[in-house]
Amino acid sequence: MATINLVDLQKSYGGNVLAVKGVNLSVADGELIVLVGPSGCGKSTLLRMVAGLESVTSGRIEINGRDVAKAEPAERDIAMVFQNYALYPHMTVRGNLEYGLKNRGTPRAEIDRRVKEAAEILEIGPMLDRKPRELSGGQRQRVAMGRAIVREPSAFLFDEPLSNLDAKLRVQMRVEIRKLQRRLKTTSLYVTHDQLEAMTLADRLVVMNGGLVEQIGTPTEVYDRPATLFVASFIGSPPMNLIPVDVMAQAEGFSALPLPPDTDIIGMRADQLVIEPPQGESIVLHGQVELLEPIGSESHLHVSLAGQTLVLRVPGRPDLADGATIKLYAPPSAMHPFNRATGRRTDSPPQA
């Protein structure tokens, strides 16, 4: 098992393009940390630096207290699972699982034990004599994970391992990866651009944007209290509604709210706005229905408010005609205050 500490980690290309900008992160033994953010935010570069596949411009990578920033990948005691599986096509599944162990001079009996154990964990025993071309995408990904498991490393690194799978299989494999990590209790860093995948897998999330860490916290903390406008708009489906204060000023009861200084944007989650009057104190907005999207047992309701579109997540399929005027209700506690210029919450202590 392992702890991983990233200290002021930085990566630049050509001396002036900063891909990763002074990241600090501590990963506890057995913890699953998910790095999430849009394409180009630096998350895969960060992971590859931990793996030793990218050089470090400055900063430290400590695994179990030892700085490995300049160590070779083989000296870091980690195993990586890639999105393209990276299997040897001419080898059987068994051959792919054994290959790294043979290269390290592992005794035959130990190789057999590890391969048998990984095959049982991942339920790939019947496939051991097949070639990768004879397997489905999900089966290939299991083999790729099996190759990491037999290494018995201190840490697993996952680089968007589910991005090549169809939607249904992604859900299934996501559950299996979480069960696997809990069973093995191996410290893990997992990269994805899919915020739903991130929310369901992570012990803690690291939300990245433009090479910077925007927020670190449990999925619940990040969802319930986004630290920045970027996090508010990236985490959540549909994303948080962000409404200028001058538009919110038209809502009944809003003027009585004590807002923190410098607040000029109010965020509200799609499931915190409702169309039925709730019990207790509420802010009331008046809008017009633009579109109702039925999505199984719930619907996404698009409402125009002073020229801005809000999205609500409502149960069932309400009978609302396009253009109809409706009232929207939200408790004061549902409102997240931000400042547009800084991009940060205004009810949080200033950054050090």
N, C-alpha and C positions, 0 to 999 in steps of 0.2 A: 504494500500500500504506500501511498505517497501524499505529501503536501506539495503544492506548487505555489510559488510566490513570484509575481512579475513586479519588478521595481523600476519605475521610470523608463519603461520599455519604449524604444523609438526605432522606426524604420524609415529611411529616406532613400529615394532613388535619384541618382544624378546630383545629389547634394542639395537640391532645392524642392523636391517633391516629397512631402511628408505623408506616408501612407498610414503610419501608426504614430500617434503623438503623445508620448509620455504616459503610457498605460500603467496603472497600479492595480493589482488584483491578487488576493490571497484565496487559494482553493484549499479547503480542509480535506483531510484524509477521508476518502470514500464519498466525497461530494460530487454531484453532477452539475456542472456549470454550463449554461448555454449562452454562447455569444450570438446575438441576433442583431440584424440591421439590414438595410438595403444593400444591393449590389454596389461594390466599390467603397464600402465603409471601413474596410481594413480588417474585418473579422477573420477571413481566411489567411491573410498575411500574418496576423497575430498567431494563429494556430500553427502555421508553417514555421514560424520562428521558434515556437515551443518545441516543435518536432525536430528542428535542426535542418529543415529544408530551405530556410531563408536565413541569411546572415542578419545579425543584430547590429544596428548602427550605434546604439548606446543603450545602457540600462542592464539589468540583471534578470536572468531566469534561474530561479532556485528550485530544485527538485530535492525534497528532503534536506533542505538547508545547504545544498551544494550548488554553486553557481555553474550552470552548464551552458551559458550563453555562447561559449566558443568550443564546446565539446561536439564531437561527431554524433550523428543521430544514433548510431549503435551503442554509444556510451550513456544514453539517457534513460534506458530501461522503460521505454514507452512503445506502444503499438498504435498504428494509425489505420483508420478505415476510411477509404476514399469513396466519392460518389460514383466513380466509374468502375468499381469493384477491384480493378487492377489484378485480375487472376491470370495465371499462365494458361493460355488456351490449349496447349499441347499436353498438359498434365491432367490427371484425374483430380477429383475433389480431394481424395486422400493425399495425392502428390502435392497439391497446393497447400494443404494443411501441414504437411511434413517438411516442406522445403526449407523454411527458415530454421527449423530445429536441426535438420541434418547439417546445414551450413555452420551451425554453432557447435557441432560435435556432440549433440545430446545423445545419450545412450539409447539404443533401440527400444528397450523395454519402457523407458520414460516417454519416448515419442509415442509409442502405442497407447500408453496410459492417457496421455494428454489428448490425443486425437479421439480416442473412444469417449472420453469425458465431454469434449467439446461437441462431438456428434450427438451425444445424448441430450445435452443442454439445448442445442439448436434444432434437434429432430431432423438431422440430415444423414443419419446412419444409412438408410437405403440408397443414398446418392453417392456414396464414397467412391464407387468405381466408375462414375459418369464423368464426362468432360464438361467444362463450363457451357459449351454450345448446346448441350442437352438439357440445360436448366432454365427455368423462368428467371425473370429479373429478381423476384423476391428470394428465390433459392440461391442465386448468385450472391446476393447481399448477405445471406446467412453464412455462406462459405467465407466471404470476406471477413465477417465478424468472427467466424471460427478460427481463421488464421491469426487474428489478433488474440483470441482467448488462449490458444495453445502456447503463446509466448509467455503467459502468466506475468504480464508486465506490471510495473508499479502504477501506470496510468494509461487510459485509453484516450485517443484523440479521434474525433469523428468530424470529417469535412463534408457536410451536406450529404450524408449517406443515403437519403431517401429521395433525392431530387429527380432520379431517373425512373421512379416507380409511378404507377397510376394512382389516382386519388384513393381508391378503396384499399389498395395494398399499402399505401403510405400509412394509413390509419392503423392497419394491422401490425406493420413493422414497428411503428412508433410505440405501441403498447409492448411489443416483445423486447424492444431495446430497453425500455424502462424496467420491465421485470428482470431482464438480464443484469442490468446494472445494480439493481437492488439485491439480487441474489449473490453476485460476485463481490459487491461492495468495493469496486475498483474506482479510484479517483478518475473523473472523466471531464474532458472539455469537448463540447459539442457545438459545431457551427451550423447555423441555418439562417435563411432569409425569411422563413415562414414563421410568422409570429404565433400562429396557433400551435405549431409543432413546438416552438420554444416554450409556450405557456404550459403545455401539458407534460413536458419532459423534465423541466428544470427544477432543481432544488433552489437555485438562484439564477436570475437572468443578468446578463451584462448587455445593455442596449448600447450599440455603437452607431456613430454617425460622423462621417468625415474624418475618420481616424481617431476620434475622441470617444471616451466613455461618457455617455449621457447620464446613465443611472445604473446602479447595481442594487438588486433587492430580490426578494422572493416574487414569484409571479403575482401573488395577491397584492403585495406592497406596490409593485410597479403599476398594476392595473388600477388599484384604488387611489393611489396618490402619485401620479406621474410628476417627475421633477421638472420636466421641461415641455415646451410646446411640441418639440419633435417626438418625445416619448408618448405624449398624449395622442398625437395624430398617427403614430405607428403601431402602438399596442392597442388591440381591441378591434373587433369586427362586428359591425361597422366601426370606423374610427371615431374618436371623441368629436362631438360637435364643438366648434370654436367660434364664439359669437362676440363681436365687438361690444364693449360696454354701452356705446351710444345706441345700439340696436336693443340690447337688453333693457335699457332705460324705459322702453315702451311697455314692458311687462308690468302687470299689476303686482304691487308689493315689493318690487325690486328696489325702489328708491329708499326703502326703510332698512335695507341691509347694510351693515357696516363692512365696507370693503377695505382690504389692506391698501396702503399707499401705492401709487404707481400701477394699479390694476387697470388694464385697458382691454383685456380679453377674458371672457368667461368660458370655461369648458364644461360640457355636460355629456355624460355617457348616453348612448342610445337607449340603454335599458333604465335610465334614471328619469327620462321624460315619459310621462304617461298621458293617456287621453281620457281617463276616468278620474273624477275628483277623488284624491286620496284623503285619508284622515290626517289631521294635523295641519300645520302651517305649510302653505305652498305659494310659490311664485306662479303667476298665470300669464301665459303668452298666447297671442292670437295669431293664427296662421291659416294658410290655404293649402289644401291637399294637392300635391303635384302628381304623386304616383304611389300605388300600393303594390308591393312585390310579395306575393305569397311564397313562403319558404317552409314548406312542411307544416309543422305545428305552430309556426309563428309567421309574422310578416314584417317586412321592412317598409315603414311608412315615411315617404318623403314629403316634407312640409315646407312651404315657402314662408319665410318670416322677414319682412322688410327687404325683399330681394335676395335673401340668403337662404339656402336650402339646408334644413335640418333633417337628420335621419333618426327615426325612432324604431326600436325593436318591440313589437307589440304581440301579444298572444292571439292565436287564431287568425281569422280573416275578417276584420271589421268591415262592415258595409259602408264604405265611404266613397263618394263620387269625386272624381277629379274636379278641382275648383271649389270644393266645399270649404266653408270657413269652420275651423275647429279651435278648441282651446287645448293648450298643452300645459301640464302641471309638473312642477318639480319642487322638491323640498329644498330649502336653503343649503342643507348639508350636501346636496348633489353638485354644488357649484365649485369649480376649481378656478381660482384666480391666477392669471398670468400677466406678464408684461411683454408686449410685442418686441420691444427693443432688445431686452436681455434674453428673451426666450425662456425665462424661468418663472417658477411659481413666486407669487408675491407674499405668500403666508409661510414661507420657509426662511430660516436664518440665511444670511448672505454667505456665499462660498468663501472659504478661507483662501 
